[in-house]
């Protein structure tokens, strides 16, 4: 946590249909919305059949990001959270766009999984509605994916993200805005097929109230209420009337729905098909609509990090429990990594120092979770779980970084593993891994004993360890381990000396 929380915080959601930004003042933990920005970018429409994002769509998106950047470019790093969702998860050339977008925003963009997106959406909805004991089904339709969550209060219990969104479905079944009864039937069937594997999990009997949380759902609710087809959000009866109306039209321009934003018109049919399929498959009769969504969830998550309630730390402890790690051993390793960091000094990792300590602690807690799978090559099993597991609060980049450190904590040490990490981690993570490796090595006997007051220096790629006189003479196994470690780190360009 920074010494003093920022006075203004911001969250940006680079979605597959729209880009959103919310800016809030922060006074003694209380939020007040200062600004909201939204632009319809339709990022998902720019994906070709090979999942490459075309140049025109990238330019349209970057123009929007430039405008957002004017508002938040000079905000402190800890006061802004920016995430990319479905399309940026899918696009094979997303890094090309991200490099330019990060430069325009002057802040990193984190790609989040569909399950993490679902968690954040639920947080945004729960915060906007307040706490109650009801089990809620929350639904959010994006441009490229649709999220479903069941939760109570501010705690999501079941989360799912399905690869269907208003842009993708509209482009697939309602090309160039053309409408027909057959096209709508096929679009609904497509959505029902996507829902089939999770249908039982999200059935009406498993929740008390249904809540919608996206522009598509808000637009549908407005249309239904304006037409007097519903007087309380979205109803099954109202949807039937809307579908019947759409099936009488040949093109979206004929819909004549005054309450519908013209910008949303091209993706409206896909959204309606997804909602209609959801109501049919899950047995929904009525759904209210919330103002809270992903960006509000991001703000709540950001507040947790500012006030030492980082969900990522809770996630790490949950995973450590699940995989039955030796917590006493992990604590000893963390004490030693902290001791080494204190000797290297606060300037060693520059402005990244606070994050380095976090990731070192998380790596120490998780480096042995692979033991629960198999002792042989356990570090690889640990790394696989970290990279591919459902880690609440972690972005895709966070998980890859943590996985890379965990995988590299023993045996072969390849610097090339770190080359693809974003700056400054491509520079800092190898040094951070050296610290973890040495700490694990010094506690290899797993005994509860105090290490001697050793000295360490790390200058460029030269590591120097100095133990008290004659200590190594009485620790033959540690000496042997250090000799072997010197050989391992040499392959990564480090030179280890000890005495």
C-alpha positions, 0 to 999 in steps of 0.5 A, a space after each residue: 500500500 502506498 504511504 498515502 492513498 491517491 485522491 483520484 482513482 480510475 478504471 478502464 475496461 477495454 471490452 470487445 464491444 465498448 471501451 469504458 472508463 470511470 474516474 472517481 475521487 477517493 476520500 477516506 475510503 469513500 468514492 465519488 464518481 467524477 467522470 464516465 467515458 464510453 466509446 463503441 469500438 467493436 473490437 471483436 468485429 476486427 477479428 478475422 478467421 485466424 483471430 488476427 485483429 485487423 489494422 482498421 479496428 486497431 486504429 479505431 481502438 487506438 484513437 479511443 485509447 488516445 482520448 482516454 489517455 488524455 484524462 489519466 496519463 499523468 495519474 500515479 501508477 497505483 491509482 489506475 487499473 486497465 484490463 482487456 477482455 475477450 477479444 484481446 485474450 483471443 487476438 494472436 497479434 494483441 501484443 502489437 496493439 497493447 504496446 501502442 495502447 500502453 504508450 498512449 495511456 502511460 499505464 499497463 494493460 492487464 489481460 484478464 481471463 473470462 473467469 476473472 472478468 466474471 468475478 469483477 463483474 459480480 463485484 461491480 454489481 454487488 457494490 451497486 446493489 448493496 448486500 442482501 442474503 439473496 442468491 443472485 444470478 448475474 449475467 453480463 453480455 460483452 462483445 465477445 463473451 457472456 459471463 454468468 455468476 451466482 453469488 450472495 452478498 459480495 461473494 461470487 460462488 459459481 462463475 462461468 464465461 462463455 464464448 458468445 457475445 453481441 458482436 460475435 453473434 450479430 456478425 455470425 447470424 445477422 450480417 450487414 444488419 439483415 434480419 429473418 426468423 430463420 437467422 434468429 432461430 439459428 442464433 438462439 440455437 447457437 447460444 443454447 448450445 453454448 449454455 448446454 454444459 452449464 445449464 443445470 448449474 445456473 438453473 432457476 432453482 439455484 438462485 433467488 433473483 436475476 440481474 443483468 449488468 451490461 449495455 446490451 441488457 440495459 438497452 433491451 430493458 429500455 426498449 421493453 419498457 418504452 414499448 410497454 412490453 415490460 414494466 420491471 426490467 426484462 421479462 420473458 413475456 416482453 422478450 417474446 414480444 420483442 422477438 416477434 417484432 424483430 422477426 417481422 423486420 428484414 433489416 435492423 434499420 426497420 426496427 423503429 425502436 426510439 429508445 435504442 441508441 443508434 450505435 448499438 443497433 448493429 449488435 442489438 440482434 445478437 444481444 437479444 438472441 443471447 438473452 432470449 436463449 438464456 431465459 429459455 435455457 435457465 428458466 428465467 421469467 424476470 431480470 432486473 438491470 444493474 448500473 454496476 459492471 466490470 469497471 465498478 468491480 475494477 474500482 473495488 478491486 483497486 481499493 482492496 489493493 490500496 487498503 491492504 485487502 488484495 484479493 490476490 494474497 487471499 487467493 494464494 493462501 487458498 491455493 496453498 491450502 488446497 495443495 497442502 503446502 508446508 507453510 512453516 517452510 514457506 515462512 522461513 523462505 519468505 524471511 530469508 528473501 526479505 533478509 536478502 532484499 533488505 541487504 540489496 536495498 530499496 533502490 535495487 528494483 527501483 519503483 518496482 520494489 514493492 511489487 517484487 516483494 509481493 511476487 517473491 512472497 507469493 512464489 515462496 507460498 506456491 513453489 511447492 504446490 506441485 508436490 501434491 501432484 508428483 514429487 518428480 519435476 514438482 516445480 513444473 507441476 507448480 508452474 502449470 497450476 499457477 499459469 492455468 488455474 483460476 487465480 482470483 485477482 490475477 491478470 493473465 500477465 500476473 499468472 505468467 510472471 508468477 509461473 515463470 518464477 516458480 518454474 525457475 526456482 530450482 534446477 535449470 535456469 534459463 534466462 530466455 524464459 523471461 524475455 517475453 515478460 513485459 518491462 520491467 519484469 523482463 529485467 527484474 524477474 531473473 534477479 528476483 528468481 535468483 533471490 528465491 533460488 538461494 533462499 530455497 537452497 539455504 533451507 533445503 534441509 527444511 529444519 527449524 533453525 536460524 541461518 547465520 548472518 550472511 552477506 550478499 551482493 548482486 552487482 549486474 550478474 555477479 552474486 557474492 555470498 559471504 558466510 561467517 568464518 568456518 560456517 561452510 566448513 560445518 555445512 558440507 551439504 550447503 557448500 555442495 548445493 552452492 557449487 551445483 547452484 553456481 553451475 545452474 545460474 551460469 547458464 543464465 549469465 550469472 556468476 555465483 561466488 561464496 565463501 
